């Protein structure tokens, strides 16, 4: 009688531990799936076109066009090389379009404004900004 009792307890414990392992596996799968969904909302570089670019004071204003309308979009401006020691100095720059997955097809026109005071090549004067994918030089006088 004692043997049967111990066998039943042992079998029950194995069954319970087996179920707990399956729950742990299910929880791990759920965590991996939620992580994959969260990773899909990361920003990636996407295309856009310039419609107009101008400088007003210490602000570069770029009118851009891109497709989308459903996801998040953000733009960043950064140096695209070293300041060229010419007269006037020239600074290569670029604007990067970052977006989440956006399957919508609306054409969005947007005015972007960037502070360009950090691109001054001399204490007082002029710096030529060489914007990647823009056809002409941008004169920045300060």
C-alpha atoms as a printed R data frame, in Angstrom:
    type eleno elety resid chain resno      x      y       z
1   ATOM     1    CA   UNK     A     1  0.000  0.000   0.000
2   ATOM     2    CA   UNK     A     2  2.857  2.362   0.833
3   ATOM     3    CA   UNK     A     3  4.516  1.631  -2.525
4   ATOM     4    CA   UNK     A     4  1.362  2.622  -4.419
5   ATOM     5    CA   UNK     A     5  1.081  5.799  -2.331
6   ATOM     6    CA   UNK     A     6  4.707  6.788  -3.082
7   ATOM     7    CA   UNK     A     7  4.273  5.983  -6.772
8   ATOM     8    CA   UNK     A     8  1.164  8.185  -6.946
9   ATOM     9    CA   UNK     A     9  2.937 11.065  -5.166
10  ATOM    10    CA   UNK     A    10  6.005 10.707  -7.417
11  ATOM    11    CA   UNK     A    11  3.873 10.610 -10.569
12  ATOM    12    CA   UNK     A    12  1.866 13.617  -9.401
13  ATOM    13    CA   UNK     A    13  5.040 15.609  -8.705
14  ATOM    14    CA   UNK     A    14  6.469 14.756 -12.125
15  ATOM    15    CA   UNK     A    15  3.172 15.744 -13.757
16  ATOM    16    CA   UNK     A    16  3.070 19.075 -11.874
17  ATOM    17    CA   UNK     A    17  6.717 19.849 -12.637
18  ATOM    18    CA   UNK     A    18  6.140 18.972 -16.299
19  ATOM    19    CA   UNK     A    19  3.229 21.386 -16.458
20  ATOM    20    CA   UNK     A    20  5.271 24.104 -14.788
21  ATOM    21    CA   UNK     A    21  7.990 23.656 -17.387
22  ATOM    22    CA   UNK     A    22  5.407 24.045 -20.170
23  ATOM    23    CA   UNK     A    23  4.091 27.232 -18.533
24  ATOM    24    CA   UNK     A    24  7.630 28.565 -18.349
25  ATOM    25    CA   UNK     A    25  8.138 27.719 -22.021
26  ATOM    26    CA   UNK     A    26  4.864 29.423 -22.902
27  ATOM    27    CA   UNK     A    27  5.909 32.516 -20.946
28  ATOM    28    CA   UNK     A    28  9.283 32.572 -22.731
29  ATOM    29    CA   UNK     A    29  7.575 32.299 -26.129
30  ATOM    30    CA   UNK     A    30  5.221 35.146 -25.187
31  ATOM    31    CA   UNK     A    31  8.182 37.309 -24.097
32  ATOM    32    CA   UNK     A    32 10.035 36.591 -27.352
33  ATOM    33    CA   UNK     A    33  6.949 37.491 -29.391
34  ATOM    34    CA   UNK     A    34  6.421 40.772 -27.507
35  ATOM    35    CA   UNK     A    35 10.105 41.605 -27.971
36  ATOM    36    CA   UNK     A    36  9.814 40.928 -31.710
37  ATOM    37    CA   UNK     A    37  6.772 43.213 -31.903
38  ATOM    38    CA   UNK     A    38  8.611 45.926 -29.961
39  ATOM    39    CA   UNK     A    39 11.645 45.592 -32.268
40  ATOM    40    CA   UNK     A    40  9.443 46.067 -35.335
41  ATOM    41    CA   UNK     A    41  8.632 49.596 -34.141
42  ATOM    42    CA   UNK     A    42 12.250 50.670 -34.326
43  ATOM    43    CA   UNK     A    43 13.146 53.484 -36.680
44  ATOM    44    CA   UNK     A    44 14.904 52.782 -39.969
45  ATOM    45    CA   UNK     A    45 16.309 55.134 -42.597
46  ATOM    46    CA   UNK     A    46 13.881 55.785 -45.469
47  ATOM    47    CA   UNK     A    47 13.838 57.897 -48.623
48  ATOM    48    CA   UNK     A    48 12.538 61.415 -49.152
49  ATOM    49    CA   UNK     A    49 13.049 64.283 -51.602
50  ATOM    50    CA   UNK     A    50 13.892 67.938 -51.120
51  ATOM    51    CA   UNK     A    51 11.456 70.445 -52.609
52  ATOM    52    CA   UNK     A    52 13.131 73.627 -51.324
53  ATOM    53    CA   UNK     A    53 15.964 74.559 -48.968
54  ATOM    54    CA   UNK     A    54 16.735 78.008 -47.540
55  ATOM    55    CA   UNK     A    55 18.506 79.656 -44.618
56  ATOM    56    CA   UNK     A    56 16.885 82.237 -42.348
57  ATOM    57    CA   UNK     A    57 19.243 83.488 -39.648
58  ATOM    58    CA   UNK     A    58 20.673 80.450 -37.849
59  ATOM    59    CA   UNK     A    59 17.927 78.139 -39.137
60  ATOM    60    CA   UNK     A    60 17.985 75.857 -42.162
61  ATOM    61    CA   UNK     A    61 14.457 75.335 -43.485
62  ATOM    62    CA   UNK     A    62 14.011 72.330 -45.759
63  ATOM    63    CA   UNK     A    63 10.716 71.532 -47.444
64  ATOM    64    CA   UNK     A    64 10.670 67.758 -47.925
65  ATOM    65    CA   UNK     A    65  8.283 65.228 -49.422
66  ATOM    66    CA   UNK     A    66  7.924 61.583 -48.405
67  ATOM    67    CA   UNK     A    67  5.295 58.868 -48.549
68  ATOM    68    CA   UNK     A    68  3.496 57.567 -45.494
69  ATOM    69    CA   UNK     A    69  0.879 58.939 -43.172
70  ATOM    70    CA   UNK     A    70  0.364 56.054 -40.727
71  ATOM    71    CA   UNK     A    71  3.709 55.624 -38.949
72  ATOM    72    CA   UNK     A    72  6.073 57.847 -37.024
73  ATOM    73    CA   UNK     A    73  8.596 59.946 -38.959
74  ATOM    74    CA   UNK     A    74 11.527 61.971 -37.687
75  ATOM    75    CA   UNK     A    75 14.382 63.805 -39.335
76  ATOM    76    CA   UNK     A    76 17.924 64.406 -38.111
77  ATOM    77    CA   UNK     A    77 20.657 66.646 -39.465
78  ATOM    78    CA   UNK     A    78 24.332 65.887 -38.956
79  ATOM    79    CA   UNK     A    79 27.774 66.540 -40.395
80  ATOM    80    CA   UNK     A    80 28.681 64.461 -43.409
81  ATOM    81    CA   UNK     A    81 32.429 64.988 -43.268
82  ATOM    82    CA   UNK     A    82 35.013 67.436 -42.008
83  ATOM    83    CA   UNK     A    83 34.877 71.209 -42.399
84  ATOM    84    CA   UNK     A    84 36.799 72.071 -45.585
85  ATOM    85    CA   UNK     A    85 39.384 74.790 -45.053
86  ATOM    86    CA   UNK     A    86 38.531 76.850 -48.113
87  ATOM    87    CA   UNK     A    87 37.445 80.465 -48.537
88  ATOM    88    CA   UNK     A    88 34.686 80.499 -47.483
89  ATOM    89    CA   UNK     A    89 34.829 77.237 -45.496
90  ATOM    90    CA   UNK     A    90 32.533 74.431 -46.660
91  ATOM    91    CA   UNK     A    91 30.696 71.990 -44.385
92  ATOM    92    CA   UNK     A    92 29.166 68.798 -45.824
93  ATOM    93    CA   UNK     A    93 25.890 67.968 -44.042
94  ATOM    94    CA   UNK     A    94 23.059 65.499 -44.471
95  ATOM    95    CA   UNK     A    95 19.469 65.128 -43.367
96  ATOM    96    CA   UNK     A    96 18.341 61.618 -42.470
97  ATOM    97    CA   UNK     A    97 14.712 60.490 -42.546
98  ATOM    98    CA   UNK     A    98 13.903 57.854 -39.928
99  ATOM    99    CA   UNK     A    99 10.555 56.086 -39.925
100 ATOM   100    CA   UNK     A   100  8.761 53.137 -38.429
101 ATOM   101    CA   UNK     A   101  7.145 50.718 -40.871
102 ATOM   102    CA   UNK     A   102  4.605 52.883 -42.699
103 ATOM   103    CA   UNK     A   103  2.593 51.215 -45.466
104 ATOM   104    CA   UNK     A   104  0.391 54.230 -46.183
105 ATOM   105    CA   UNK     A   105  0.876 55.955 -49.537
106 ATOM   106    CA   UNK     A   106 -0.011 59.579 -48.878
107 ATOM   107    CA   UNK     A   107  2.527 62.132 -50.093
108 ATOM   108    CA   UNK     A   108  3.476 64.272 -47.119
109 ATOM   109    CA   UNK     A   109  5.008 67.752 -47.572
110 ATOM   110    CA   UNK     A   110  6.685 69.077 -44.450
111 ATOM   111    CA   UNK     A   111  8.865 72.052 -43.521
112 ATOM   112    CA   UNK     A   112 11.788 70.974 -41.353
113 ATOM   113    CA   UNK     A   113 13.731 73.492 -39.276
114 ATOM   114    CA   UNK     A   114 17.253 72.858 -37.995
115 ATOM   115    CA   UNK     A   115 19.589 75.035 -35.934
116 ATOM   116    CA   UNK     A   116 22.796 75.422 -37.957
117 ATOM   117    CA   UNK     A   117 24.749 77.723 -35.630
118 ATOM   118    CA   UNK     A   118 27.134 74.830 -34.795
119 ATOM   119    CA   UNK     A   119 28.269 74.777 -38.460
120 ATOM   120    CA   UNK     A   120 29.941 78.193 -38.365
121 ATOM   121    CA   UNK     A   121 33.367 77.772 -39.947
122 ATOM   122    CA   UNK     A   122 34.723 81.154 -38.850
123 ATOM   123    CA   UNK     A   123 33.883 83.487 -35.954
124 ATOM   124    CA   UNK     A   124 32.163 86.001 -38.281
125 ATOM   125    CA   UNK     A   125 31.421 85.534 -41.926
126 ATOM   126    CA   UNK     A   126 30.081 82.873 -44.236
127 ATOM   127    CA   UNK     A   127 30.067 79.084 -44.416
128 ATOM   128    CA   UNK     A   128 28.897 77.151 -47.445
129 ATOM   129    CA   UNK     A   129 26.727 74.174 -46.486
130 ATOM   130    CA   UNK     A   130 26.931 71.235 -48.876
131 ATOM   131    CA   UNK     A   131 23.675 69.361 -48.313
132 ATOM   132    CA   UNK     A   132 23.690 65.769 -49.551
133 ATOM   133    CA   UNK     A   133 21.117 65.218 -52.361
134 ATOM   134    CA   UNK     A   134 20.523 68.964 -52.804
135 ATOM   135    CA   UNK     A   135 21.659 70.405 -56.139
136 ATOM   136    CA   UNK     A   136 23.131 73.751 -55.054
137 ATOM   137    CA   UNK     A   137 25.328 75.104 -52.283
138 ATOM   138    CA   UNK     A   138 23.619 76.782 -49.329
139 ATOM   139    CA   UNK     A   139 25.175 80.066 -48.226
140 ATOM   140    CA   UNK     A   140 25.047 80.555 -44.455
141 ATOM   141    CA   UNK     A   141 26.031 84.109 -43.463
142 ATOM   142    CA   UNK     A   142 26.290 85.121 -39.824
